[in-house]
Amino acid sequence: IAGNDWVLMKTARAPSNIAVIKYWGKRDEKLILPINSSISVTLDYLFATTTVAVGPSFTSDRLWLNGKEVSMESERYKNCLQQIRSRATDVTDEKTGLVVKKEDWKDLHVHVASRNNFPTAAGLASSAAGFACLVYALAHLMGAKETYEGEFSAIARLGSGSACRSLYGGFVKWNMGKEDSGRDSIATQIVEKDHWKDLVIIIAVVSSRQKETSSTAGMQTSVKTSPLLHHRAEVVVPKRIEQMEQAILKQDFATFAKLTCADSNQFHATCLDTSPPIFYMNDTSRRLIGLVEKWNAHEGTPQAAYTFDAGPNAVLFAPNNEVAKSLLQRILYLFPPAADADISKYVIGDQSIMELAGIK
Ligand code: 2P0
């Protein structure tokens, strides 16, 4: 390395994910090892974009989240950075020909800037996208390679449990693993998203307010105080994991929907079973549950499914566009736009929601 006037930069994008069989509770706080396996669907449209930069003039590791500087002193950031740094290799920048040698990485500091295109900490797994993106971008910058399949997902897990699932697209399983080292507590892809092309996901942002109880703190209290959580982790989830994998492989929407709703409800039940109890859903969330449950009961078979993470926002599933359209209509009927609302803002991509729902 000659001179002090260079900066090497990489940018990556990583998606968020929504668990349909939920992770809640750790058996090891430091290594973030869960008490049960979980399954998620990757949410391509909700993502973090992260730029990592390194240069000899940087005197400390620094991090900006959505434009605001936050401390990089937390163990979670330090662990991810240290794990990637220890796997760094010789890197040659294609554009400039700049070479950073393997042994130089340990003395170089990083600057990280990350932005989400969705509400942070409102139960839409912002930490999942963020840490997956950080690990991926750092690995790319430092030329780090996996020494076994899934190793990067294990490193992302050290940042936030659910982040390990965001390294893969489509339908993903996080195996809880058995080893104390956490080496086998990794995510693997069940199938790519193209396997189930017809499945439609609608996200209803009920509130973009920051949640009151962080997932990390909430699950710690649940592990200590909720008998239901332990029953769930030991007896209920192992069966559901197998059933859910099969439902996804077979594109069996009825089973997928039943398991998804049941698992969301049991997760929120364990929150209520926690002392002091934790409430993540609000009245609007419960009205959305009512909408789906009544519709499904009326038809006699699941039309749609809902799931809620550690926040009030709903993630809704429909088996195809036709049913999704009907679901949108029902949501708009229950929650009509205010009289003075600017309907032109009711869009998905560049299409009007009203048009999509067939409402004039
Ligand atoms: C999940 N959640 O499986 C579950 C369902 C929320 C409810 O993973 O402490 O941010 O960083 O491992 O991953 C949220 O917890 O917690 C979460 P940490 P994380 O998606």
Boltz pocket constraint, residues with backbone or C-beta under 6 A from the ligand:
constraints:
  - pocket:
      binder: B
      contacts: [[A, 17], [A, 18], [A, 19], [A, 21], [A, 22], [A, 23], [A, 24], [A, 32], [A, 38], [A, 125], [A, 127], [A, 128], [A, 157], [A, 159], [A, 160], [A, 161], [A, 162], [A, 163], [A, 215], [A, 216], [A, 267], [A, 308], [A, 309], [A, 310]]
      max_distance: 6.0
